């Protein structure tokens, strides 16, 4: 019945002989097939983690499968990050555990971890108005001392483009596009 040790044909034979030596035989075939999937228990439920509140993504749980026939069912673990680009801290982590017994019966369970970074950054001043040659000092709150800051502008210059609060000087008349990229050691980046 296939390539499974737990699916087979059991043949039973009963033989009766009377006192005169007459023989009668009865044969029964019992088809044994494992069609029941393994069972995963103690799997984790869905959770939400807020990184800005100091919470961390829990490590994956090691699940064990039980089966009505197969004493050692392997459990395969996979993890997929959905949503959020590279360096974005808001995303969904989908964890999948799959158990498949020797006869090919399988069961699967998933956990979704919604990861949020609800920290808010405040940059001031917003939309400063400068005359040619004037300067303005930008300030970012809250200041993350573990982060690296990269200030860029479509014109003008920063006194220190890697400082949290640099001074910008307008070099020519016009409108400037100023961007701040924050690179955090936790791999959660931000662009303002």
C-alpha positions in Angstrom: 0.0 0.0 0.0 2.7 2.5 -0.8 6.1 3.3 0.6 4.9 3.7 4.2 5.9 1.3 7.0 2.5 2.0 8.6 0.4 1.1 5.6 0.2 -2.6 4.8 -2.0 -5.6 4.3 -2.5 -8.0 7.2 -3.4 -11.5 6.1 -5.1 -13.8 8.5 -5.7 -17.5 7.8 -7.9 -19.8 9.8 -7.8 -23.5 9.1 -10.2 -26.1 10.4 -9.7 -29.9 10.0 -12.5 -32.4 11.0 -12.0 -35.9 12.3 -12.1 -37.3 8.7 -9.3 -35.0 7.5 -11.5 -32.6 5.6 -9.9 -29.2 5.5 -11.6 -25.9 5.4 -9.7 -22.6 5.2 -10.9 -19.0 5.7 -8.7 -16.0 4.7 -9.2 -12.5 5.8 -7.2 -9.5 4.5 -7.1 -6.4 6.7 -5.9 -3.3 4.9 -4.0 -1.1 7.3 -3.5 2.5 6.2 -2.3 5.5 8.1 -4.5 8.4 7.0 -4.4 10.4 10.2 -2.3 13.5 10.4 0.1 14.1 13.3 -0.8 16.5 16.1 1.1 19.7 17.0 0.4 20.9 20.5 1.5 23.8 22.7 1.9 26.0 19.7 2.1 29.8 20.3 -0.8 32.2 19.5 -0.6 35.4 17.6 1.1 38.4 19.4 1.8 42.1 18.9 5.2 43.5 19.8 5.8 47.2 20.3 9.5 47.9 19.9 9.1 51.5 21.0 7.8 50.2 24.4 11.0 48.1 24.9 9.3 44.8 23.9 11.3 42.3 21.8 10.3 39.6 19.2 10.1 36.3 21.1 12.4 33.5 19.9 10.7 30.7 17.9 9.2 27.8 20.0 10.4 24.3 19.3 7.3 22.2 18.7 7.0 18.4 19.0 4.5 16.4 17.0 2.8 13.2 18.1 1.3 10.6 15.7 -0.9 7.5 16.0 1.7 5.4 14.1 5.0 7.2 13.6 7.0 7.6 16.8 9.3 10.3 15.4 7.6 12.9 13.3 10.0 15.7 12.1 8.8 19.3 12.5 10.0 21.8 9.9 10.1 25.5 11.0 10.0 28.4 8.5 9.8 32.2 9.1 8.8 34.9 6.6 8.8 38.6 7.1 5.9 40.3 5.4 5.5 44.1 4.8 8.0 46.7 5.8 11.0 47.4 3.7 14.6 46.9 4.6 15.2 48.7 7.9 11.5 49.3 8.6 10.5 48.2 12.1 6.8 47.7 11.4 6.1 44.4 9.8 4.4 41.0 10.3 6.5 37.9 11.0 4.8 34.7 10.0 6.1 31.6 11.6 5.1 28.2 10.2 5.6 24.7 11.7 4.8 21.7 9.5 4.9 18.1 10.7 4.7 15.2 8.2 4.6 11.6 9.2 6.2 8.7 7.3 3.0 8.1 5.3 2.9 11.7 4.1 0.1 12.9 6.4 0.8 16.4 7.5 -0.4 19.2 9.8 0.6 22.8 9.8 0.2 25.7 12.3 1.2 29.4 12.0 1.9 32.2 14.4 1.7 35.9 13.3 3.8 38.4 15.2 2.8 42.0 14.4 5.9 44.1 15.0 5.3 47.8 15.6 7.7 50.7 16.1 5.4 53.5 17.4 8.2 55.8 18.4 7.7 59.3 17.1 10.4 61.7 16.1 10.1 65.4 16.2 12.3 67.6 14.0 12.5 71.3 14.5 12.3 73.9 13.1 9.8 72.7 10.5 10.0 74.6 7.1 12.5 77.3 8.2 12.8 80.5 6.1 16.3 81.7 5.6 17.9 84.6 3.8 21.0 84.0 1.6 24.0 83.1 3.8 21.9 82.6 7.0 22.1 79.4 9.1 19.6 77.4 11.1 20.3 74.6 13.6 18.1 71.6 13.4 17.1 69.6 16.4 15.7 66.0 16.6 13.8 64.6 19.6 14.2 62.0 21.0 17.9 61.7 20.4 19.1 58.1 20.1 22.8 58.0 21.1 23.2 54.6 19.4 22.0 55.8 16.0 24.0 57.2 13.1 22.6 60.3 11.4 23.0 61.2 7.7 21.8 64.7 6.7 21.6 65.6 3.0 20.4 68.7 1.2 19.7 69.7 -2.4 22.0 72.7 -1.8 23.7 74.6 1.0 25.9 72.8 3.5 25.8 71.3 7.0 28.6 71.9 9.5 28.4 68.2 10.5 26.2 66.0 8.4 26.5 63.2 10.9 25.4 65.2 14.0 22.0 64.9 15.6 21.6 68.7 15.6 23.7 70.1 12.8 23.7 73.7 11.5 22.6 74.2 7.9 23.7 77.3 5.9 21.9 78.4 2.7 24.4 78.9 -0.1 22.1 80.2 -2.8 18.5 81.5 -3.1 15.8 78.8 -3.6 14.0 76.0 -2.0 16.0 73.2 -0.4 15.1 69.6 0.0 16.6 68.4 3.3 16.5 64.8 4.4 17.6 63.0 7.5 18.3 59.3 7.5 18.6 57.6 10.9 20.4 54.3 11.0 19.8 52.3 14.2 21.8 49.4 15.4 18.6 47.4 15.8 18.2 47.7 12.0 15.1 49.9 12.3 15.8 52.9 10.2 13.9 56.1 9.6 13.9 58.8 6.9 12.6 62.3 7.7 
